Amino acid sequence: MTIKKFQGKTREEAIEKAKAELGENAVVMNIKEIKPKGIFSSLKKSTFEVTAAMEEKEDKVDSGTALRNVQKMHETINVAADENIKIPLKVEEPMDQAKAEQSAIEFLKRNADLLQRENPKKEADSTKRTERIEEKLENLQNILEKQYSENQEREKEEQEFMKAAGSKKNENLAFIKVLYETLIDNEVHEKYVNQILDELEKVNWNGNSVDYILSNVYQKMILKFGTPQGIDLTGKKPKILFFVGPTGVGKTTTIAKVASWLKVDQGRKVAFLTADTYRIAAAEQLRTYANILDTPLNIIYSSEELNEAVEKLKDFDVILVDTAGFSHKNQEQKADIKKLIQNVDIHYDSEVYLVLSATTKYKDLMEISDVYKEISDYKIIFTKLDETTTYGSILNIKLYSNAEVSYITNGQNVPDDIEVFNSQKIVKRLLGGR
């Protein structure tokens, strides 16, 4: 018989794994729930372990032959003794009563004087020894009473301390549970919530205040976001900034906000290029912003035209390139964007910004992130924070992609509703603050 163990998130999953390997005739011998370990195990999900067996063919034994062999063996045993066995009996003669009494009298006579001399001395020694023992017992009693009194005081203090510590521990556990539920409600993925709580286990959380726990979590979450950097225009000119992302996330409006901030607040010379030839209104929308900001706009259709346009705009500080939004499942458009970005002349510095909506589901964000990672490394701009009440997706995609979150936008106003990502502000929101 072959016996193996299989694990799964559910009983059914573990049983399916067992049958997949051992076959449909596998026998389930035991199902055990494996509960997560650690201080915060009650906040995590259990897994299941199935012990399954597969019957194997065994050689059969002829029961009739075995029985005949046993009988034959018994027939060959000789149970008769070789010779007669005799057990000798020892007989003791009874002692003469008169002789016994005479022997006792003689023993008493011989030892009478000795007994008279020894008894007084033994009695005196016994009295002194008894007095010493009583004295020691009295001293020992005093010592024990003192120790007992001290122990009582110590136990009382320890009980009070443990009561206070237990109360603090229960209070902290209740707070951590609230913290867990708050992060989940803010749509932080359970995987990352558990990571945060696992890190919390490494500190002496049960001996510290709730403020200490909150401060520790707050600091660790800020460190997970890192320090965001704005657009860096040092180095070669012009700096080419590509804005990529799915349809409907607000790329064109975001480009207008960035351009306005660079020109009005930073005094930079800004130009527009658009490669979005799929949407009829895309170029016209960007042209409206270009006219307002008094900046040039060129439409390009290939990577070759991109380099030619950049060469004409070499006196500008920064060129913002609007690209076509496409579904992350559209391979043809993905290839076009990849070629456009990767064929930039090596004489120019470029950066890619992936524009994502904070209202997009985390599962979709992961797929989008993976698709654009195949095109180029990127920094992230999150839009539409004004259209959601939960910000967990920002932390989720930061930890999933390990890409820098550079900017956020929270409205349609140009150029007001954009700012450099403030990790402290977002972490406060994720922890239930304002």
C-alpha positions in Angstrom: 0.0 0.0 0.0 1.3 3.5 -0.9 0.5 6.2 1.5 1.0 10.0 0.7 -0.1 13.4 2.0 -1.5 16.2 0.0 -2.2 19.8 0.9 -4.7 22.4 -0.5 -6.6 25.5 0.4 -9.8 23.5 0.8 -10.6 19.8 1.5 -11.8 19.4 -2.0 -8.6 20.8 -3.5 -6.4 18.4 -1.4 -8.6 15.4 -2.3 -8.4 16.3 -6.0 -4.6 16.4 -5.8 -4.6 13.0 -4.1 -6.8 11.5 -6.8 -4.8 13.2 -9.6 -1.6 11.4 -8.4 -2.9 8.1 -6.9 -5.9 7.6 -9.2 -9.6 7.6 -8.7 -9.4 4.5 -6.5 -7.3 6.3 -3.9 -8.6 5.8 -0.4 -8.8 8.9 1.8 -7.6 7.8 5.2 -7.6 11.1 7.0 -8.4 14.8 6.5 -6.6 17.3 8.8 -7.1 21.1 9.1 -3.8 22.9 9.4 -4.4 26.1 11.3 -1.9 29.0 10.7 0.6 29.6 13.5 1.7 32.9 15.1 0.3 35.6 17.3 -2.2 36.7 14.6 -3.1 33.2 13.3 -6.8 33.9 14.0 -6.7 36.5 11.2 -5.4 34.0 8.6 -7.0 31.1 6.7 -6.4 27.4 7.4 -5.2 24.9 4.9 -6.1 21.2 4.7 -3.9 18.0 4.6 -5.3 14.8 3.2 -3.7 11.4 3.8 -4.5 9.1 1.0 -3.5 5.5 0.1 -3.4 3.4 -3.0 -3.9 -0.4 -2.7 -1.1 -2.6 -4.2 -1.3 -6.3 -5.2 0.1 -8.6 -2.6 1.2 -12.2 -2.9 -1.5 -14.6 -1.7 -0.8 -17.3 1.0 -2.4 -20.7 0.7 -4.2 -21.0 4.0 -4.5 -24.8 3.7 -0.8 -25.3 3.2 0.0 -23.0 6.2 -2.4 -24.9 8.4 -0.9 -28.3 7.4 2.6 -27.0 8.2 1.6 -25.9 11.7 0.0 -29.3 12.4 3.1 -31.1 11.1 5.3 -29.0 13.4 3.2 -29.9 16.5 3.4 -33.6 15.6 7.2 -33.6 15.8 7.4 -32.2 19.4 8.0 -34.9 22.0 6.3 -33.9 25.2 7.5 -36.9 27.3 10.3 -36.4 29.9 13.5 -38.4 29.5 13.6 -39.5 33.1 11.7 -39.4 36.4 12.0 -36.0 38.3 12.2 -36.1 42.1 12.0 -32.9 44.2 13.8 -33.5 47.6 11.9 -32.0 50.7 13.8 -30.4 53.6 12.4 -31.4 57.0 13.2 -29.3 60.0 13.1 -30.8 63.4 11.1 -28.9 66.0 13.1 -27.1 68.7 13.0 -28.3 72.3 10.9 -25.9 74.3 12.8 -26.2 77.6 16.1 -25.8 75.8 14.8 -22.5 74.2 13.7 -21.0 77.6 17.0 -21.8 79.2 19.0 -20.1 76.4 16.9 -16.9 76.7 17.5 -16.8 80.5 21.2 -17.1 80.1 21.3 -14.3 77.5 19.5 -11.9 79.9 21.9 -12.6 82.8 24.9 -12.0 80.7 23.6 -8.6 79.5 21.8 -7.2 82.6 24.7 -5.1 83.9 25.5 -3.7 80.5 21.9 -2.6 80.0 21.8 -0.9 83.4 25.0 1.1 82.6 23.9 2.2 79.1 20.2 3.3 79.7 20.9 6.4 81.8 23.4 7.7 79.4 21.2 7.1 76.4 18.3 8.9 78.2 20.4 12.0 78.8 21.7 12.0 75.3 18.2 11.6 74.0 17.0 14.6 76.0 19.7 16.9 74.7 19.2 15.8 71.2 15.4 16.4 71.5 16.1 19.9 72.8 18.4 20.7 69.9 15.9 19.4 67.4 13.1 21.4 68.9 15.3 24.5 68.7 16.2 23.9 65.1 12.5 23.2 64.3 11.6 26.5 65.9 14.2 28.4 63.9 13.1 26.6 60.7 9.5 27.5 61.4 10.5 31.2 61.7 12.4 31.1 58.4 9.5 29.3 56.6 7.0 31.8 58.0 9.2 34.7 56.7 9.6 33.1 53.3 5.9 32.4 53.1 5.1 36.0 53.9 7.6 37.2 51.3 6.2 34.8 48.7 2.7 35.9 49.3 3.7 39.5 48.7 5.6 38.5 45.5 2.8 36.4 44.2 0.3 39.2 44.8 2.6 41.7 42.9 3.0 39.2 40.1 -0.7 38.6 39.9 -1.4 42.3 39.7 1.4 42.7 37.0 0.0 39.7 35.0 -3.5 41.1 35.3 -2.3 44.4 34.0 -0.2 42.8 31.3 -3.0 40.5 30.2 -5.4 43.5 30.0 -2.9 45.4 27.9 -2.3 42.3 25.7 -6.0 41.8 25.1 -6.4 45.5 24.4 -3.5 45.4 21.8 -4.9 42.3 20.2 -8.3 43.9 19.8 -6.6 47.0 18.3 -4.6 44.8 15.8 -7.8 43.1 14.8 -9.4 46.5 14.1 -6.3 47.5 12.2 -6.5 44.3 10.1 -10.2 44.9 9.3 -9.5 48.6 8.4 -6.8 47.6 5.9 -9.1 44.9 4.3 -12.0 47.4 4.1 -9.6 49.8 2.3 -9.1 46.9 -0.2 -5.5 46.2 0.7 -4.9 42.7 -0.5 -5.0 40.1 2.3 -1.5 38.9 1.3 0.0 42.3 2.0 -2.0 42.8 5.2 -0.6 39.5 6.5 2.9 40.6 5.6 2.4 43.8 7.7 1.1 41.8 10.6 3.9 39.2 10.3 6.4 42.0 10.6 4.6 43.4 13.6 5.1 40.0 15.4 8.8 40.7 15.5 8.4 43.7 17.8 7.4 43.6 21.5 3.8 44.6 20.6 2.1 43.0 23.7 4.3 45.0 26.1 3.8 48.4 24.4 1.0 50.8 24.0 -1.5 51.0 21.1 0.2 54.2 20.0 3.5 52.4 19.7 1.9 49.7 17.5 0.1 52.2 15.3 3.4 54.2 14.9 5.3 51.0 14.0 2.8 50.0 11.3 2.6 53.6 10.0 6.4 53.8 9.6 6.7 50.4 7.9 4.0 51.2 5.4 5.6 54.4 4.5 8.9 52.6 3.9 7.1 50.1 1.6 6.1 53.0 -0.6 9.6 54.5 -0.6 10.4 58.1 -1.4 8.8 59.3 -4.7 10.7 61.5 -7.1 9.1 64.0 -9.4 10.2 64.5 -13.0 13.9 65.0 -13.2 14.9 67.3 -16.1 18.7 67.3 -15.4 20.9 65.8 -18.1 20.5 65.9 -21.9 17.8 68.0 -23.6 15.1 67.5 -24.5 13.8 65.0 -22.0 11.2 62.7 -23.6 8.3 61.6 -21.3 6.0 58.8 -22.6 2.6 58.5 -21.0 1.1 55.0 -21.5 -1.8 53.1 -20.1 -5.3 51.6 -20.8 -8.1 53.5 -22.3 -10.2 55.8 -20.1 -7.7 56.4 -17.3 -7.2 60.1 -18.1 -3.8 60.1 -19.9 -4.4 63.2 -22.0 -5.7 65.2 -19.1 -2.8 64.1 -17.0 -0.3 65.2 -19.7 -2.0 68.6 -19.8 -1.6 69.0 -16.0 2.1 68.0 -16.1 2.8 70.3 -19.0 1.0 73.2 -17.2 3.0 72.6 -14.0 6.3 72.4 -15.9 5.7 75.5 -17.9 3.9 77.8 -15.5 5.5 76.8 -12.2 8.9 75.6 -13.4 9.4 77.9 -16.4 10.3 75.1 -18.7 10.0 75.0 -22.5 7.4 72.3 -23.2 6.3 70.6 -26.4 3.6 67.9 -27.2 3.7 64.8 -29.5 0.8 62.5 -29.9 0.9 58.9 -31.2 -2.8 58.3 -30.4 -4.2 58.0 -33.9 -6.8 55.5 -32.9 -9.1 58.0 -31.1 -10.5 60.7 -33.4 -10.9 63.2 -30.6 -7.6 62.5 -28.9 -5.4 64.8 -31.0 -8.0 67.6 -30.9 -8.2 67.4 -27.1 -4.5 67.7 -26.7 -4.4 70.5 -29.3 -6.8 72.5 -27.2 -4.4 72.3 -24.2 -1.5 73.1 -26.5 -3.2 76.3 -27.7 -4.0 77.3 -24.2 -0.4 76.8 -23.1 1.0 78.1 -26.3 3.1 75.0 -27.0 3.8 73.1 -30.2 1.9 69.9 -31.0 2.9 67.3 -33.6 1.2 64.1 -34.6 3.5 61.0 -35.3 2.7 57.6 -36.7 6.0 55.7 -36.2 9.2 55.6 -34.2 11.0 57.1 -37.2 8.7 60.1 -37.2 9.2 60.4 -33.4 13.0 60.9 -33.8 12.5 63.3 -36.6 10.1 65.4 -34.5 12.4 65.3 -31.5 15.2 66.6 -33.6 13.1 69.6 -34.6 12.3 70.2 -31.0 15.8 69.8 -29.6 15.8 73.3 -28.1 12.9 72.4 -25.8 13.5 71.2 -22.2 10.8 68.4 -22.2 8.6 66.7 -24.8 5.5 65.0 -23.6 4.3 62.0 -25.7 0.7 60.9 -25.6 0.3 57.3 -26.7 -2.8 55.3 -27.7 -4.7 53.6 -24.9 -5.3 50.0 -25.6 -6.6 46.9 -23.9 -3.9 44.9 -22.2 -5.1 42.0 -24.3 -4.5 43.7 -27.7 -1.1 42.3 -28.8 -0.9 44.5 -32.0 -1.2 47.8 -30.3 1.1 46.6 -27.6 3.8 45.9 -30.2 3.4 49.4 -31.7 3.9 51.1 -28.4 6.9 48.9 -27.5 8.6 49.8 -30.8 7.9 53.5 -30.4 9.5 53.6 -26.9 12.4 51.3 -27.6 13.5 53.0 -30.8 14.1 56.4 -29.3 17.5 57.7 -30.4 20.2 57.0 -27.8 21.2 60.7 -27.8 18.0 61.5 -25.9 16.9 60.6 -22.3 13.5 59.2 -21.9 11.1 58.0 -19.1 7.9 56.1 -19.2 4.9 56.8 -17.0 2.1 54.2 -16.6 -1.2 56.0 -15.9 -3.6 53.9 -13.9 -7.0 54.6 -12.4 -7.4 54.1 -8.6 -10.9 52.8 -9.4 -9.6 49.7 -11.3 -9.8 46.3 -9.7 -6.5 44.9 -8.3 -6.7 41.8 -10.5 -7.0 44.0 -13.6 -4.2 46.2 -12.3 -1.9 43.2 -12.0 -2.5 42.2 -15.7 -2.0 45.8 -16.9 1.2 46.0 -14.9 2.5 42.8 -16.4 1.7 43.8 -19.9 3.5 47.2 -19.7 6.4 45.7 -17.9 7.1 43.8 -21.1 7.2 47.1 -23.0 9.5 49.1 -20.6 10.3 49.9 -17.0 8.0 52.6 -15.8 6.9 54.9 -13.0 3.3 55.1 -12.0 0.7 57.9 -12.0 -2.6 57.1 -10.2 -5.6 59.1 -11.4 -9.2 59.5 -10.2 -8.6 59.4 -6.5 -11.6 61.7 -6.2 -13.8 58.9 -7.5 -13.0 56.3 -4.9 -13.1 56.0 -1.1 -10.5 53.2 -0.9 -6.8 53.5 -1.7 -5.6 49.9 -1.2 -5.0 49.4 -4.9 -2.2 52.0 -4.7 -0.3 49.9 -2.1 -1.2 46.7 -3.8 0.3 47.6 -7.2 3.3 49.3 -5.6 4.2 46.1 -3.8 3.3 43.9 -6.8 5.2 45.8 -9.5 7.9 47.4 -7.3 7.5 50.5 -9.5 7.7 54.0 -8.1 4.4 55.8 -7.6 5.4 59.4 -8.7 2.1 61.4 -9.0 -1.6 61.2 -8.2 -4.5 63.2 -9.6 -7.8 63.9 -7.8 -10.0 65.8 -10.2 -10.4 67.3 -13.7 -9.0 70.8 -13.0 -5.9 71.7 -15.0 -3.3 72.2 -13.5 -4.5 72.1 -9.9 -5.6 68.5 -9.4 -2.2 66.8 -9.6 0.5 66.5 -7.0 3.7 64.5 -6.2 2.7 61.3 -4.4 2.6 61.8 -0.7 3.0 58.4 1.0 2.2 59.8 4.5 -1.1 61.1 3.4 -2.1 57.8 1.7 -0.9 55.7 4.6 -3.1 57.8 7.0 -6.1 57.1 4.8 -5.3 53.4 4.6 -5.2 53.2 8.4 -8.5 54.9 8.8 -7.4 58.5 9.2 -8.2 61.6 7.3 
